[in-house]
Amino acid sequence: MHRNIDVMNQLHGFNVVIVCCSSFKQASFWQSRLEYGKGSIISSDCIVLAVEEDWPGGAGNALGTLYAFEKASLLAKELYSIDILADLIASKISIGLYHTAGKGTRLAPLPGAENNNKPGVKIPATILINNQMVPITILEGVVKQTGCYAKSRAGRLSVFWGDQVFIPTAPVEYTVTHHVDILCSLGPMLTEAEWIQKGMEKYGLIAQNKSGNAAQVEKVSHSTAVSLLSCLGEIDSVGASLGSFSVSHHMLTALLEEFSTELIAKRGKFDSDPHLWMPMTLEKASYLQLMAQKGIDHQTSSDHFDRIARMLVAFNEKNRRNNVSLKLFGSVDVGQGVLWWDYGQLKLYHQNTLLLTKSSAEAAMMRLFFNVSSSKISHSTVTNTVVDDCSVLSSCVVHNNSANELGFIRNSTLSNVRCKYIEAENCVLINVTAERIIAKSGSIIYNYIHDDHESKDKVILEAKEKDVIVGIFDEEGRQLVVRSHLDIDGGKVWDDTILGNQDSFAAIHSNNMQACPTALQQIIGDAHDTLWTALTNP
């Protein structure tokens, strides 16, 4: 894992990075953000192509991948006068594509504070962007981490999801043997008792035979898996799929041709697992059985299976004529005991950001990946405040003038926090400006200014145990304060107005639909600067 992190930190990633966004304004934000992040997140010569998935009802990640690639190809010709498909076919480049769509309901209200830019939610570690040290976003962590596979994937398109960082225990460099390969954590084939004990029926699974050929099934019992995978012969290993995959340029061009009608019309919704990999790797009866469990009628599943089968006949024939020796579908093992940092849920976000403060080997590797200094305090000024050895601070100013009233920071992560006095314990504070802060255990304060400095009394920003407080700004610079709780699943209360908030999370998402993250980034920064100037120059 240390060797893999070293590869990630060298930034020898993909030659081209494509970001698939849910709006044009978000695409503009990521185009600029990643361009400015060259040398911090991606290599200095990486080509960034951020595009909008303007597909009615959503394309699904299969059609969405193909559509994003086509839009990125047009953008590459417009911006750089290059043909990325031609360069891919010539194996001159490797391409990483990142899906960022989704409302982020389980992470609410943090995505609202980023004006619906879910992958823009920040982690309390800093990077250099446009000559400023700023908190790294979840997507930037993912782009940096997954770039470790680029060296092995010249001539291939790699597809990743934008809210999870993982550190493999297996080597990241490998020899490509299949047109499609998918990341998974492989282990020996399990007995039925072991299958139940490990809860394997909850996952999408990859099974591999002794020849290295693989197949995919979704959320099935041990006996069903053995029956469905009989086409593989003796199963050598099995493991949970991470979902991320790569395809050869041969497969990519075949898929673009096969689904050209849908791509032109922007019609249909196909996901990679049920609509590509399962019909490619299972027998028809097995596929129909699985799709029936998903509520898909027999005729629809049968027609789709036959369509993929016809495509594969033509695909295999073309490859034989051109002496292409790759097999169809395989796996890329990330190893057992892989480190997996999921930021897609509020509780996991709190847990994994506070992992930076721990003394475990995993925490040490997280600090290594995020380039946290050995002192754990960087680009910060802290006076008359006791900071323990665990807490991680980046780009913070605690300007306490009173030696008689010492503040403290314990087991916490802080980034871009400015205040005069603070008491923080077991909490996460990012982009916070206030006169006095008291943050109790389990709390999160995010993107918030406590603008009551004109009061004659000392005004305290207080977050009680497990409180979540965020600020959501509009383009007039007005801040909407939204509260939640660490034990609240935003997805379950999405349409409800909770804890005295003005709006539900759903309404906040709707109100943010036309927000411009680029413009708001400046507006929010100015609001923090204005308050801090007022606090330090009364």
C-alpha positions, -999 to 999 in steps of 0.1 A, spaced: 0 0 0 29 24 7 43 16 -28 8 23 -43 4 56 -25 39 66 -37 27 59 -73 -4 80 -66 16 109 -52 39 110 -82 9 121 -103 18 100 -133 -19 96 -140 -41 96 -171 -32 117 -201 -68 128 -204 -93 133 -176 -130 135 -185 -155 146 -158 -191 139 -164 -212 165 -146 -249 171 -141 -250 207 -153 -231 230 -177 -221 253 -148 -206 224 -128 -187 213 -159 -173 248 -162 -163 247 -125 -144 214 -129 -128 224 -161 -113 254 -143 -106 237 -110 -87 208 -125 -68 230 -149 -56 250 -119 -48 218 -100 -22 206 -125 9 196 -105 -12 191 -74 -38 165 -84 -29 157 -121 2 160 -141 11 193 -156 5 180 -192 -29 163 -185 -58 173 -207 -90 181 -188 -124 177 -205 -154 184 -183 -188 179 -199 -225 180 -190 -248 149 -192 -277 168 -207 -297 136 -212 -335 136 -202 -340 114 -173 -304 103 -171 -285 79 -194 -273 54 -168 -236 48 -164 -233 27 -196 -249 51 -220 -236 79 -198 -201 68 -203 -204 66 -241 -222 100 -243 -196 117 -220 -168 103 -242 -185 116 -274 -190 151 -259 -154 151 -245 -141 141 -280 -159 172 -295 -145 194 -267 -110 181 -272 -111 191 -309 -126 225 -300 -101 233 -272 -69 215 -282 -75 204 -319 -68 167 -310 -87 135 -317 -87 116 -285 -104 85 -301 -76 83 -327 -50 88 -301 -66 61 -280 -67 37 -309 -30 44 -315 -23 37 -278 -7 71 -274 -29 80 -244 -49 66 -215 -81 82 -205 -99 83 -171 -136 92 -170 -153 102 -137 -190 101 -131 -202 128 -106 -240 129 -111 -264 123 -83 -280 145 -56 -259 132 -27 -290 127 -5 -272 106 21 -245 133 25 -270 161 29 -268 189 37 -231 192 27 -237 190 -11 -262 219 -7 -234 239 8 -215 233 -25 -246 244 -45 -254 208 -56 -218 202 -67 -216 169 -48 -181 159 -58 -170 194 -47 -176 186 -10 -143 192 7 -120 171 29 -98 187 56 -65 185 38 -52 212 15 -37 214 -20 -23 242 -41 -50 256 -65 -43 288 -84 -15 297 -60 -37 293 -29 -38 265 -3 -74 253 -3 -92 222 10 -91 192 -14 -124 180 -28 -137 144 -28 -134 142 -66 -98 155 -66 -89 128 -41 -105 102 -64 -87 115 -95 -54 115 -77 -59 80 -64 -72 63 -95 -44 77 -117 -22 49 -104 -38 26 -130 -29 48 -160 5 34 -167 -10 -1 -175 -39 13 -196 -25 29 -227 -52 27 -254 -80 22 -228 -108 42 -213 -111 38 -175 -144 47 -157 -146 56 -120 -172 69 -95 -166 103 -78 -171 97 -40 -148 69 -29 -110 66 -24 -94 32 -21 -59 20 -15 -53 -14 -30 -32 -40 -13 -23 -56 -47 1 -40 -71 -15 -14 -93 6 -21 -124 -6 -51 -144 -6 -66 -179 -39 -61 -197 -54 -94 -209 -91 -86 -216 -112 -61 -236 -131 -53 -204 -117 -55 -169 -133 -46 -136 -119 -37 -102 -127 -62 -75 -114 -77 -43 -108 -113 -51 -104 -142 -27 -109 -180 -28 -143 -193 -37 -164 -195 -5 -185 -222 10 -222 -215 15 -216 -208 52 -188 -184 44 -209 -168 18 -237 -161 43 -212 -150 70 -196 -124 48 -229 -112 34 -219 -117 -2 -256 -117 -13 -255 -79 -7 -229 -72 -34 -224 -72 -71 -199 -100 -76 -171 -109 -99 -163 -146 -103 -131 -158 -121 -121 -192 -134 -86 -207 -135 -81 -193 -170 -86 -158 -158 -120 -153 -175 -146 -137 -153 -184 -131 -151 -206 -109 -131 -237 -115 -110 -257 -92 -87 -268 -98 -51 -275 -136 -52 -273 -165 -28 -244 -190 -29 -265 -217 -46 -278 -192 -72 -243 -179 -79 -230 -214 -84 -259 -222 -108 -257 -190 -127 -219 -191 -131 -218 -227 -144 -208 -214 -178 -174 -205 -163 -166 -240 -153 -147 -244 -120 -147 -210 -101 -112 -202 -88 -119 -169 -70 -148 -146 -62 -151 -111 -48 -171 -79 -44 -170 -56 -75 -159 -20 -70 -179 -12 -102 -150 8 -118 -139 -7 -151 -118 -1 -182 -124 -10 -218 -101 -14 -248 -104 10 -277 -117 -20 -296 -146 -25 -272 -152 12 -269 -156 17 -306 -179 -14 -308 -201 0 -281 -202 35 -296 -214 19 -329 -239 -4 -313 -256 23 -293 -253 51 -318 -291 53 -322 -296 59 -285 -267 84 -284 -280 105 -313 -315 106 -299 -304 109 -262 -330 82 -254 -328 51 -231 -311 43 -199 -285 15 -196 -262 7 -167 -229 -12 -172 -235 -41 -149 -270 -53 -160 -269 -41 -196 -233 -48 -206 -213 -71 -184 -240 -95 -173 -253 -103 -209 -217 -105 -221 -206 -130 -195 -237 -151 -185 -257 -177 -204 -291 -164 -216 -312 -184 -191 -291 -171 -162 -293 -136 -174 -331 -137 -178 -334 -152 -143 -314 -123 -128 -332 -96 -147 -366 -111 -136 -354 -106 -100 -349 -69 -109 -385 -67 -122 -376 -66 -159 -400 -86 -181 -389 -116 -200 -392 -102 -235 -373 -70 -228 -344 -90 -212 -344 -115 -240 -343 -89 -267 -314 -71 -250 -294 -102 -244 -298 -111 -281 -287 -76 -291 -255 -79 -271 -249 -114 -284 -251 -102 -320 -227 -73 -312 -202 -98 -297 -204 -120 -328 -194 -91 -350 -169 -79 -324 -151 -113 -322 -150 -117 -359 -134 -83 -364 -108 -90 -338 -99 -124 -354 -94 -107 -387 -72 -81 -371 -53 -106 -349 -64 -90 -316 -57 -115 -289 -74 -100 -259 -100 -121 -241 -134 -107 -234 -140 -100 -197 -116 -102 -167 -108 -87 -133 -82 -65 -118 -77 -75 -82 -73 -47 -56 -64 -73 -30 -77 -83 4 -78 -58 32 -81 -29 8 -84 5 25 -117 21 14 -126 57 23 -163 63 15 -174 100 17 -209 94 3 -228 93 36 -227 119 64 -216 94 91 -189 80 69 -178 115 59 -173 123 96 -157 90 104 -133 91 74 -123 127 78 -115 121 115 -94 91 105 -67 116 98 -63 121 135 -59 85 145 -27 66 154 -34 35 133 -15 23 103 -45 31 81 -45 66 94 -8 70 87 -14 59 51 -43 83 47 -21 112 59 6 100 35 -19 100 6 -33 135 15 2 149 21 -5 158 57 27 171 73 43 151 101 35 179 125 -2 177 114 -4 215 113 3 233 81 0 269 68 -17 278 101 -12 303 129 -25 293 163 -21 314 195 -31 308 231 -48 275 221 -37 240 231 -37 217 201 -32 180 209 -9 157 189 -38 141 171 -56 170 155 -50 180 119 -51 217 109 -45 232 75 -47 269 65 -62 280 98 -59 311 119 -68 311 156 -61 346 168 -66 344 206 -52 375 223 -59 363 258 -33 341 276 -58 339 305 -84 321 285 -68 292 266 -88 275 239 -82 239 228 -85 216 198 -87 178 204 -90 149 180 -104 172 153 -98 181 117 -99 218 107 -93 234 74 -97 271 65 -110 280 99 -106 315 112 -116 326 147 -105 344 178 -112 316 203 -121 279 199 -130 248 219 -132 218 195 -133 181 202 -138 152 179 -153 174 152 -148 185 116 -147 222 107 -141 233 71 -144 269 58 -156 284 90 -152 321 101 -165 332 135 -155 351 166 -158 323 191 -164 286 183 -175 258 206 -178 225 187 -188 195 207 -180 158 199 -194 145 166 -202 179 152 -196 192 117 -195 229 108 -191 235 71 -189 265 48 -203 288 75 -198 324 86 -212 334 121 -218 371 113 -230 385 146 -198 404 154 -216 438 160 -231 425 192 -216 439 224 -215 404 239 -190 377 229 -210 359 202 -204 321 202 -209 297 173 -219 266 192 -224 232 177 -237 207 202 -229 170 202 -234 156 166 -248 189 153 -243 196 116 -243 232 106 -237 245 71 -240 277 53 -255 279 18 -249 311 -2 -268 326 -31 -253 348 -57 -263 379 -37 -241 368 -9 -269 359 14 -263 329 37 -290 303 45 -282 284 76 -291 247 75 -289 223 104 -289 185 106 -276 158 129 -250 131 124 -276 104 131 -300 117 104 -299 101 70 -306 129 45 -321 104 20 -348 94 45 -358 130 53 -351 144 19 -385 159 14 -391 169 51 -383 202 68 -363 193 99 -348 210 129 -364 243 122 -348 247 88 -364 271 63 -364 245 35 -362 208 31 -331 193 15 -351 186 -16 -361 223 -18 -325 234 -13 -314 211 -41 -342 226 -64 -332 261 -55 -296 254 -63 -303 240 -98 -292 272 -116 -264 280 -92 -229 287 -106 -202 271 -84 -175 292 -100 -192 325 -92 -203 314 -58 -167 302 -49 -156 339 -52 -187 352 -34 -183 328 -5 -146 336 -2 -153 373 -2 -179 368 26 -154 350 48 -127 376 42 -151 405 49 -162 390 82 -126 382 93 -115 417 85 -144 431 106 -135 407 135 -98 416 135 -102 453 129 -132 463 151 
